């Protein structure tokens, strides 16, 4: 609890003084950070496309063949994102960026993600 309070105090101090913590940049963490950002955005887009596909399917605006095609494409994209994340030593939960006061990039649907 004390560590959390100390962390909040440091953050408030840096905000009040107008300075932020410096980022330790080297070639390894810049590459990983860029990969994390790009893969996070791709994962966000994949999730949005998945939701749109579900809405279209439930609305009956697409036929079964198209549903199957979109499902396979989204599954392949998810697998590719996981492969690329693994190459950069990133876990799937690392892609859910913390946006500070805005919260995380996406909220997890616990009922959907039972394997993770």
Buried (B, 14 or more C-beta within 10 A) or exposed (E): EEEEEEEEEEEEEEEEEEEEEEEEEEEEEEEBEEBBEBBBEBBBEBBEBBEEBEEBBEEEEEEEEEBEEBBEEBEEBBEEBBEBBEEBEBEBEBBBBEEEEEEEBBEEEEEEEEEE
